[in-house]
Amino acid sequence: SRKQITVLGKLMDPIADKLLIAGALISLVETGNVPAWLVVVIIGREFAVNGLRSVAASQNIVIPAGPLGKAKMVAQVVAVPLLILDPYTFGMNLSCIALWVTAALTVWSGVDYFVAGLHRIDMSL
């Protein structure tokens, strides 16, 4: 609202996004709308990328969000409400399609982060 960027905001914004999505997906496992293994892949990618970013940060390297990571987040933000509201929309299972697009982007963006990140990090430390 104040158009300010703070250190706390930079830290909390991505954490809040991840907690919201993870909480919703875990709840959807409980209701049977999403397979547990798929949620493990999605949440596991978040831990792995955060770990990579932490190692990079310890070497004063910033690994910014790339286009695939942003596309993954958009896919998650679309898929989760579809899964919550109605698994069948417009006569087809859009929520299932959105979930699989999210899963594909999750894996693809995770691999992309690691390929790009591991080239920048000094692994000898």
DSSP file with accessible surface (Angstrom, degrees, kcal/mol):
  #  RESIDUE AA STRUCTURE BP1 BP2  ACC     N-H-->O    O-->H-N    N-H-->O    O-->H-N    TCO  KAPPA ALPHA  PHI   PSI    X-CA   Y-CA   Z-CA
    1    1 A S              0   0  160      0, 0.0     0, 0.0     0, 0.0     0, 0.0   0.000 360.0 360.0 360.0 -29.7    0.0    0.0    0.0
    2    2 A R        -     0   0  189      2,-0.1     3,-0.1     0, 0.0     0, 0.0   0.337 360.0-124.6 -97.3   1.6    3.0    2.3    0.6
    3    3 A K        +     0   0  202      1,-0.2     2,-0.3     0, 0.0     0, 0.0   0.864  62.3 144.1  57.1  39.5    4.9    1.1   -2.4
    4    4 A Q        -     0   0  133      2,-0.0     2,-0.5     5,-0.0    -1,-0.2  -0.833  43.5-149.7-107.9 147.8    7.8    0.2   -0.2
    5    5 A I        -     0   0  143     -2,-0.3     2,-0.3    -3,-0.1     3,-0.0  -0.980  24.0-179.9-115.2 120.0   10.2   -2.7   -0.6
    6    6 A T     >  -     0   0   67     -2,-0.5     4,-2.4     1,-0.1     5,-0.2  -0.810  40.4-119.2-118.1 161.8   11.6   -3.9    2.7
    7    7 A V  H  > S+     0   0  120     -2,-0.3     4,-1.8     2,-0.2     5,-0.2   0.921 117.9  51.5 -62.5 -42.8   14.1   -6.7    3.7
    8    8 A L  H  > S+     0   0  115      1,-0.2     4,-3.1     2,-0.2     5,-0.3   0.916 109.7  49.8 -61.1 -41.8   11.3   -8.3    5.7
    9    9 A G  H  > S+     0   0   33      1,-0.2     4,-2.4     2,-0.2    -1,-0.2   0.905 108.1  52.5 -64.0 -41.0    9.0   -8.1    2.8
   10   10 A K  H  < S+     0   0  142     -4,-2.4    -1,-0.2     1,-0.2    -2,-0.2   0.851 116.2  41.6 -63.0 -33.8   11.5   -9.7    0.5
   11   11 A L  H  X S+     0   0  102     -4,-1.8     4,-1.0    -5,-0.2    -2,-0.2   0.919 119.3  41.3 -77.5 -46.5   11.9  -12.6    3.0
   12   12 A M  H  X S+     0   0   91     -4,-3.1     4,-3.0    -5,-0.2     5,-0.2   0.802 101.2  67.8 -78.6 -30.8    8.3  -13.1    3.9
   13   13 A D  H  X S+     0   0  100     -4,-2.4     4,-2.3    -5,-0.3     5,-0.2   0.951 105.3  39.9 -59.6 -52.9    6.6  -12.8    0.5
   14   14 A P  H  > S+     0   0   48      0, 0.0     4,-2.3     0, 0.0    -1,-0.2   0.890 116.3  52.4 -66.2 -32.3    8.0  -16.0   -1.1
   15   15 A I  H  X S+     0   0   72     -4,-1.0     4,-2.8     2,-0.2     5,-0.2   0.931 109.3  49.1 -66.3 -43.5    7.6  -17.8    2.2
   16   16 A A  H  X S+     0   0   52     -4,-3.0     4,-2.5     1,-0.2     5,-0.2   0.920 110.9  50.5 -61.8 -42.9    3.9  -16.8    2.4
   17   17 A D  H  X S+     0   0   57     -4,-2.3     4,-2.3    -5,-0.2     5,-0.2   0.936 113.1  45.4 -59.1 -47.2    3.3  -17.9   -1.2
   18   18 A K  H  X S+     0   0   42     -4,-2.3     4,-2.9     1,-0.2     5,-0.2   0.901 112.9  49.6 -66.9 -40.5    4.9  -21.3   -0.5
   19   19 A L  H  X S+     0   0  119     -4,-2.8     4,-2.7     2,-0.2     5,-0.2   0.906 111.3  49.8 -65.2 -40.4    3.1  -21.9    2.8
   20   20 A L  H  X S+     0   0  129     -4,-2.5     4,-2.1    -5,-0.2    -2,-0.2   0.947 116.0  41.1 -63.2 -48.8   -0.3  -21.0    1.2
   21   21 A I  H  X S+     0   0   14     -4,-2.3     4,-2.8    -5,-0.2     5,-0.2   0.936 116.5  49.0 -66.1 -45.5    0.2  -23.3   -1.8
   22   22 A A  H  X S+     0   0   22     -4,-2.9     4,-2.8    -5,-0.2     5,-0.2   0.927 111.7  49.5 -61.5 -44.3    1.7  -26.1    0.3
   23   23 A G  H  X S+     0   0   36     -4,-2.7     4,-2.2    -5,-0.2    -1,-0.2   0.916 112.5  47.1 -61.3 -43.2   -1.1  -25.9    2.9
   24   24 A A  H  X S+     0   0   22     -4,-2.1     4,-2.2    -5,-0.2    -2,-0.2   0.929 113.6  47.7 -65.1 -44.1   -3.8  -26.0    0.2
   25   25 A L  H  X S+     0   0    4     -4,-2.8     4,-1.6     2,-0.2    -2,-0.2   0.907 111.0  50.5 -65.7 -40.6   -2.1  -29.0   -1.6
   26   26 A I  H  X S+     0   0   96     -4,-2.8     4,-1.8    -5,-0.2    -1,-0.2   0.921 110.8  50.1 -63.8 -39.7   -1.7  -30.9    1.7
   27   27 A S  H  X S+     0   0   72     -4,-2.2     4,-1.6    -5,-0.2    -1,-0.2   0.888 107.5  54.1 -63.5 -37.6   -5.4  -30.3    2.4
   28   28 A L  H  <>S+     0   0    9     -4,-2.2     5,-2.0     1,-0.2     6,-1.2   0.792 103.8  55.6 -70.0 -26.2   -6.3  -31.5   -1.0
   29   29 A V  H ><5S+     0   0   42     -4,-1.6     3,-1.1     4,-0.2    -1,-0.2   0.932 105.6  52.7 -65.4 -44.6   -4.4  -34.8   -0.4
   30   30 A E  H 3<5S+     0   0  169     -4,-1.8    -2,-0.2     1,-0.3    -1,-0.2   0.863 110.0  47.3 -60.3 -36.4   -6.5  -35.3    2.7
   31   31 A T  T 3<5S-     0   0   91     -4,-1.6    -1,-0.3    -5,-0.1    -2,-0.2   0.554 115.4-116.4 -82.6  -8.5   -9.7  -34.8    0.7
   32   32 A G  T < 5S+     0   0   62     -3,-1.1    -3,-0.2    -4,-0.5    -2,-0.1   0.560  84.4 115.8  87.3   9.4   -8.4  -37.2   -2.0
   33   33 A N  S   <S+     0   0   70     -5,-2.0    -4,-0.2    -6,-0.2    -5,-0.1   0.670  76.4  35.8 -84.4 -18.5   -8.3  -34.6   -4.8
   34   34 A V  S    S-     0   0    5     -6,-1.2    -2,-0.2    -9,-0.1    -1,-0.2  -1.000  87.4-113.9-136.7 134.6   -4.6  -34.7   -5.3
   35   35 A P    >>  -     0   0   51      0, 0.0     4,-1.4     0, 0.0     3,-0.6  -0.462  22.8-132.0 -68.5 139.4   -2.2  -37.7   -5.0
   36   36 A A  H 3> S+     0   0   54      1,-0.2     4,-2.4     2,-0.2     5,-0.2   0.873 103.6  59.0 -60.0 -39.1    0.3  -37.4   -2.1
   37   37 A W  H 3> S+     0   0  150      1,-0.2     4,-2.0     2,-0.2    -1,-0.2   0.869 103.8  52.5 -62.2 -32.8    3.3  -38.3   -4.2
   38   38 A L  H <> S+     0   0    2     -3,-0.6     4,-2.4     2,-0.2    -1,-0.2   0.901 108.3  49.5 -70.6 -37.7    2.6  -35.3   -6.5
   39   39 A V  H  X S+     0   0    7     -4,-1.4     4,-3.1     2,-0.2     5,-0.4   0.895 108.2  54.4 -67.2 -37.2    2.5  -33.0   -3.5
   40   40 A V  H  X S+     0   0  100     -4,-2.4     4,-2.8     1,-0.2     5,-0.2   0.922 109.1  48.5 -61.7 -41.5    5.8  -34.4   -2.2
   41   41 A V  H  X S+     0   0   54     -4,-2.0     4,-2.1     2,-0.2    -2,-0.2   0.944 114.1  45.9 -62.8 -46.4    7.3  -33.6   -5.6
   42   42 A I  H  X S+     0   0    2     -4,-2.4     4,-1.4     2,-0.2    -2,-0.2   0.946 119.1  39.3 -64.8 -48.3    6.0  -30.1   -5.6
   43   43 A I  H  X S+     0   0   35     -4,-3.1     4,-2.1     1,-0.2    -1,-0.2   0.896 112.9  57.0 -71.0 -36.5    7.0  -29.3   -2.0
   44   44 A G  H  X S+     0   0   34     -4,-2.8     4,-2.6    -5,-0.4    -1,-0.2   0.892 103.1  54.4 -60.7 -38.1   10.3  -31.1   -2.4
   45   45 A R  H  X S+     0   0   24     -4,-2.1     4,-2.8    -5,-0.2     5,-0.3   0.913 106.0  52.7 -61.8 -40.1   11.2  -28.9   -5.3
   46   46 A E  H  X S+     0   0   17     -4,-1.4     4,-2.4     1,-0.2    -2,-0.2   0.929 110.9  46.0 -63.2 -44.3   10.6  -25.9   -3.1
   47   47 A F  H  X S+     0   0  153     -4,-2.1     4,-2.4     2,-0.2    -1,-0.2   0.919 113.9  49.4 -62.4 -43.8   12.9  -27.2   -0.4
   48   48 A A  H  X S+     0   0   43     -4,-2.6     4,-2.5     2,-0.2    -2,-0.2   0.928 112.8  45.3 -64.1 -45.9   15.6  -28.1   -3.0
   49   49 A V  H  X S+     0   0    1     -4,-2.8     4,-2.7     2,-0.2    -1,-0.2   0.914 112.9  51.1 -66.5 -39.5   15.5  -24.7   -4.7
   50   50 A N  H  X S+     0   0   65     -4,-2.4     4,-2.1    -5,-0.3    -1,-0.2   0.893 110.1  50.5 -63.9 -37.7   15.6  -22.9   -1.4
   51   51 A G  H  X S+     0   0   35     -4,-2.4     4,-2.3     2,-0.2    -2,-0.2   0.928 110.4  48.9 -63.1 -44.1   18.6  -25.0   -0.4
   52   52 A L  H  X S+     0   0   11     -4,-2.5     4,-2.5     1,-0.2    -2,-0.2   0.928 111.4  49.7 -60.9 -44.1   20.4  -24.2   -3.6
   53   53 A R  H  X S+     0   0   61     -4,-2.7     4,-2.8     1,-0.2    -1,-0.2   0.867 109.0  52.8 -64.3 -35.3   19.6  -20.5   -3.1
   54   54 A S  H  X S+     0   0   80     -4,-2.1     4,-1.9     2,-0.2    -1,-0.2   0.920 109.9  47.1 -66.2 -43.9   20.9  -20.7    0.5
   55   55 A V  H  X S+     0   0   71     -4,-2.3     4,-0.6     2,-0.2    -2,-0.2   0.930 114.3  48.1 -62.0 -44.7   24.2  -22.2   -0.6
   56   56 A A  H ><>S+     0   0    0     -4,-2.5     5,-2.6     1,-0.2     3,-1.4   0.928 109.1  53.1 -61.9 -43.5   24.5  -19.6   -3.4
   57   57 A A  H ><5S+     0   0   59     -4,-2.8     3,-2.0     1,-0.3    -1,-0.2   0.856 100.6  61.0 -62.4 -33.5   23.7  -16.8   -0.9
   58   58 A S  H 3<5S+     0   0   91     -4,-1.9    -1,-0.3     1,-0.3    -2,-0.2   0.715 108.5  44.9 -66.2 -17.4   26.5  -18.1    1.4
   59   59 A Q  T <<5S-     0   0   42     -3,-1.4    -1,-0.3    -4,-0.6    -2,-0.2   0.094 123.9-106.5-107.7  17.2   28.8  -17.3   -1.6
   60   60 A N  T < 5S+     0   0  158     -3,-2.0     2,-0.5     1,-0.2    -3,-0.2   0.835  77.4 136.3  60.1  36.1   27.2  -13.9   -2.2
   61   61 A I      < -     0   0   29     -5,-2.6     2,-0.5    -8,-0.2    -1,-0.2  -0.952  42.9-152.4-113.9 131.5   25.4  -15.2   -5.3
   62   62 A V        -     0   0  110     -2,-0.5    -9,-0.0    -3,-0.1     0, 0.0  -0.908   3.9-164.0-104.6 127.4   21.8  -14.4   -6.0
   63   63 A I        -     0   0   15     -2,-0.5     3,-0.1   -10,-0.1    -6,-0.1  -0.903  20.5-156.4-108.2 100.1   19.8  -16.9   -8.0
   64   64 A P        -     0   0   85      0, 0.0     2,-0.2     0, 0.0    -2,-0.0  -0.268  29.1 -85.2 -75.3 164.2   16.7  -14.9   -9.0
   65   65 A A        -     0   0   48      4,-0.1     0, 0.0     1,-0.1     0, 0.0  -0.506  50.1-150.6 -65.8 130.8   13.3  -16.3  -10.0
   66   66 A G     >  -     0   0   17     -2,-0.2     4,-2.2    -3,-0.1     5,-0.2  -0.432  30.0 -93.6 -97.4 176.9   13.4  -17.3  -13.7
   67   67 A P  H  > S+     0   0  111      0, 0.0     4,-2.4     0, 0.0     5,-0.2   0.876 124.7  51.9 -60.5 -36.5   10.5  -17.4  -16.2
   68   68 A L  H  > S+     0   0   30      2,-0.2     4,-2.5     1,-0.2    41,-0.2   0.897 108.8  50.5 -68.6 -38.1    9.9  -21.1  -15.5
   69   69 A G  H  > S+     0   0    8      2,-0.2     4,-2.0     1,-0.2    -1,-0.2   0.893 112.0  47.5 -64.7 -38.8    9.7  -20.5  -11.8
   70   70 A K  H  X S+     0   0  132     -4,-2.2     4,-2.3     2,-0.2    -2,-0.2   0.905 111.3  50.4 -68.9 -39.2    7.2  -17.7  -12.3
   71   71 A A  H  X S+     0   0   38     -4,-2.4     4,-2.7     2,-0.2    -2,-0.2   0.898 108.4  53.9 -64.5 -38.3    5.2  -19.9  -14.7
   72   72 A K  H  X S+     0   0    6     -4,-2.5     4,-2.3     2,-0.2    -2,-0.2   0.929 108.6  48.5 -60.4 -44.0    5.2  -22.7  -12.1
   73   73 A M  H  X S+     0   0   39     -4,-2.0     4,-2.6     2,-0.2    -2,-0.2   0.917 111.0  49.7 -65.2 -41.9    3.8  -20.3   -9.5
   74   74 A V  H  X S+     0   0   94     -4,-2.3     4,-1.8     1,-0.2    -1,-0.2   0.935 110.3  51.0 -61.5 -43.5    1.1  -19.1  -11.9
   75   75 A A  H  X S+     0   0   13     -4,-2.7     4,-3.0     1,-0.2    -2,-0.2   0.908 111.0  48.6 -61.3 -40.6    0.1  -22.7  -12.7
   76   76 A Q  H  X S+     0   0    5     -4,-2.3     4,-2.6     1,-0.2    -1,-0.2   0.922 109.3  52.0 -64.7 -42.3   -0.1  -23.4   -9.0
   77   77 A V  H  < S+     0   0   78     -4,-2.6    -1,-0.2     1,-0.2    -2,-0.2   0.800 116.0  41.7 -67.2 -26.9   -2.3  -20.4   -8.4
   78   78 A V  H  X S+     0   0   77     -4,-1.8     4,-1.4    -5,-0.2    -2,-0.2   0.897 115.9  48.2 -82.2 -43.8   -4.6  -21.5  -11.1
   79   79 A A  H  X S+     0   0    2     -4,-3.0     4,-2.7    19,-0.2     5,-0.2   0.905 104.4  57.4 -67.2 -44.3   -4.6  -25.2  -10.3
   80   80 A V  H  X S+     0   0   12     -4,-2.6     4,-2.3     1,-0.2     5,-0.2   0.941 108.6  43.8 -60.4 -50.2   -5.3  -24.9   -6.5
   81   81 A P  H  > S+     0   0   57      0, 0.0     4,-3.1     0, 0.0     5,-0.3   0.905 113.4  52.9 -62.2 -36.6   -8.6  -23.0   -6.8
   82   82 A L  H  X S+     0   0   42     -4,-1.4     4,-1.9     1,-0.2    -2,-0.2   0.921 111.0  46.9 -61.3 -42.2   -9.8  -25.2   -9.6
   83   83 A L  H  < S+     0   0    7     -4,-2.7    -1,-0.2     1,-0.2    -3,-0.2   0.855 116.0  45.3 -67.1 -35.0   -9.1  -28.3   -7.4
   84   84 A I  H  < S+     0   0  100     -4,-2.3    -2,-0.2    -5,-0.2    -1,-0.2   0.926 118.9  39.4 -73.2 -45.2  -10.8  -26.7   -4.4
   85   85 A L  H  < S-     0   0  144     -4,-3.1    -3,-0.2     1,-0.2    -2,-0.2   0.955 130.7 -22.8 -76.1 -53.7  -13.9  -25.4   -6.3
   86   86 A D     <  -     0   0   78     -4,-1.9     9,-0.2    -5,-0.3    -1,-0.2  -0.818  41.2-151.3-164.7 117.9  -14.8  -28.1   -8.7
   87   87 A P  S    S+     0   0   50      0, 0.0     8,-0.8     0, 0.0     2,-0.6   0.760  92.3  54.3 -66.9 -19.2  -12.8  -30.8  -10.3
   88   88 A Y        +     0   0  145      5,-0.2     2,-0.4     6,-0.1     5,-0.2  -0.945  67.7 167.8-120.6 114.5  -15.0  -30.8  -13.4
   89   89 A T  B >   -A   92   0A  29      3,-2.3     3,-1.8    -2,-0.6     5,-0.3  -0.984  66.0  -1.5-127.0 136.7  -15.5  -27.5  -15.2
   90   90 A F  T 3  S-     0   0  180     -2,-0.4    -1,-0.1     1,-0.3     3,-0.1   0.845 128.0 -59.3  55.6  36.5  -17.0  -26.8  -18.6
   91   91 A G  T 3  S+     0   0   85      1,-0.2     2,-0.3    -3,-0.1    -1,-0.3   0.532 122.9  81.7  76.0   3.5  -17.5  -30.6  -19.2
   92   92 A M  B <  S-A   89   0A  95     -3,-1.8    -3,-2.3     0, 0.0     2,-1.9  -0.939  90.0-103.1-137.3 163.3  -13.8  -31.4  -18.8
   93   93 A N     >  +     0   0   46     -2,-0.3     4,-1.9    -5,-0.2     3,-0.2  -0.523  47.9 161.4 -87.5  74.4  -11.5  -32.0  -16.0
   94   94 A L  H  > S+     0   0   48     -2,-1.9     4,-3.1    -5,-0.3    -1,-0.2   0.843  71.9  58.7 -63.3 -34.2   -9.6  -28.7  -16.0
   95   95 A S  H  > S+     0   0    2     -8,-0.8     4,-2.4    -3,-0.2    -1,-0.2   0.903 106.0  48.3 -64.7 -38.0   -8.4  -29.1  -12.5
   96   96 A C  H  > S+     0   0   48     -9,-0.5     4,-2.3     2,-0.2     5,-0.2   0.925 112.9  47.7 -66.3 -43.1   -6.6  -32.3  -13.5
   97   97 A I  H  X S+     0   0   84     -4,-1.9     4,-2.5     1,-0.2     5,-0.2   0.942 112.9  48.9 -62.0 -45.8   -5.1  -30.7  -16.5
   98   98 A A  H  X S+     0   0   15     -4,-3.1     4,-2.5     1,-0.2   -19,-0.2   0.891 110.0  52.5 -62.4 -38.1   -4.0  -27.7  -14.4
   99   99 A L  H  X S+     0   0    8     -4,-2.4     4,-2.6    -5,-0.2    -1,-0.2   0.929 111.1  45.5 -64.6 -43.1   -2.5  -30.0  -11.8
  100  100 A W  H  X S+     0   0  124     -4,-2.3     4,-2.5     2,-0.2    -2,-0.2   0.872 111.7  51.8 -71.7 -33.9   -0.4  -31.9  -14.4
  101  101 A V  H  X S+     0   0   73     -4,-2.5     4,-2.7    -5,-0.2     5,-0.2   0.934 111.1  49.3 -63.3 -43.5    0.7  -28.7  -16.0
  102  102 A T  H  X S+     0   0    3     -4,-2.5     4,-2.5    -5,-0.2    -2,-0.2   0.928 111.0  49.2 -59.6 -45.7    1.8  -27.5  -12.5
  103  103 A A  H  X S+     0   0    8     -4,-2.6     4,-2.3     2,-0.2     5,-0.2   0.927 112.2  47.8 -61.9 -43.7    3.6  -30.8  -11.9
  104  104 A A  H  X S+     0   0   60     -4,-2.5     4,-2.7     1,-0.2     5,-0.2   0.934 114.1  46.1 -64.0 -45.3    5.5  -30.6  -15.3
  105  105 A L  H  X S+     0   0   30     -4,-2.7     4,-2.8     1,-0.2     5,-0.3   0.857 109.8  56.4 -66.1 -33.2    6.5  -26.9  -14.7
  106  106 A T  H  X S+     0   0    0     -4,-2.5     4,-2.0    -5,-0.2    -2,-0.2   0.956 113.0  38.9 -62.2 -50.0    7.5  -27.8  -11.2
  107  107 A V  H  X S+     0   0   78     -4,-2.3     4,-2.6     2,-0.2     5,-0.2   0.944 117.8  49.4 -66.4 -46.5   10.0  -30.5  -12.3
  108  108 A W  H  X S+     0   0  158     -4,-2.7     4,-2.5    -5,-0.2    -2,-0.2   0.932 113.5  45.0 -60.4 -46.5   11.1  -28.5  -15.3
  109  109 A S  H  X S+     0   0    0     -4,-2.8     4,-2.7    -5,-0.2    -1,-0.2   0.878 111.4  54.2 -69.0 -34.4   11.8  -25.3  -13.4
  110  110 A G  H  X S+     0   0    9     -4,-2.0     4,-2.1    -5,-0.3    -2,-0.2   0.937 110.7  45.1 -62.9 -45.5   13.5  -27.2  -10.6
  111  111 A V  H  X S+     0   0   84     -4,-2.6     4,-2.8     1,-0.2     5,-0.2   0.927 112.3  53.2 -62.5 -41.6   15.9  -28.8  -13.1
  112  112 A D  H  X S+     0   0   67     -4,-2.5     4,-2.5    -5,-0.2     5,-0.3   0.919 108.2  49.6 -60.9 -44.5   16.4  -25.4  -14.7
  113  113 A Y  H  X S+     0   0   12     -4,-2.7     4,-3.2     1,-0.2     5,-0.2   0.915 113.5  46.1 -60.3 -44.2   17.3  -23.8  -11.4
  114  114 A F  H  X S+     0   0   66     -4,-2.1     4,-2.5     2,-0.2     5,-0.2   0.907 111.7  49.8 -70.5 -38.5   19.8  -26.5  -10.6
  115  115 A V  H  X S+     0   0   80     -4,-2.8     4,-0.8     2,-0.2    -2,-0.2   0.957 119.9  37.7 -62.9 -47.0   21.5  -26.5  -14.0
  116  116 A A  H  X S+     0   0   51     -4,-2.5     4,-0.6    -5,-0.2     3,-0.3   0.923 120.1  47.1 -70.1 -42.8   21.9  -22.7  -13.9
  117  117 A G  H >X S+     0   0    0     -4,-3.2     4,-1.4    -5,-0.3     3,-1.1   0.896 106.3  54.5 -70.1 -41.2   22.7  -22.5  -10.2
  118  118 A L  H 3< S+     0   0   79     -4,-2.5    -1,-0.2     1,-0.3     5,-0.2   0.771 103.3  58.4 -68.2 -22.6   25.3  -25.3  -10.0
  119  119 A H  H 3< S+     0   0  155     -4,-0.8    -1,-0.3    -3,-0.3    -2,-0.2   0.738 111.3  42.2 -73.5 -23.1   27.3  -23.6  -12.8
  120  120 A R  H << S+     0   0  127     -3,-1.1     2,-0.3    -4,-0.6    -2,-0.2   0.673  98.1  85.7 -96.5 -20.7   27.6  -20.5  -10.7
  121  121 A I  S  < S-     0   0   11     -4,-1.4     2,-0.9     1,-0.1   -65,-0.1  -0.648  77.7-126.7 -89.2 139.3   28.3  -22.0   -7.3
  122  122 A D    >   -     0   0   76     -2,-0.3     3,-0.9     1,-0.2    -3,-0.1  -0.734  24.5-172.6 -81.4 105.9   31.8  -23.0   -6.2
  123  123 A M  T 3  S+     0   0  131     -2,-0.9    -1,-0.2     1,-0.2    -2,-0.0   0.521  71.2  76.3 -80.7  -5.4   31.4  -26.6   -5.2
  124  124 A S  T 3         0   0   99     -3,-0.0    -1,-0.2     0, 0.0    -2,-0.0   0.594 360.0 360.0 -82.5  -9.2   34.9  -26.9   -3.8
  125  125 A L    <         0   0  153     -3,-0.9     0, 0.0     0, 0.0     0, 0.0  -0.402 360.0 360.0 -77.8 360.0   34.1  -25.1   -0.6
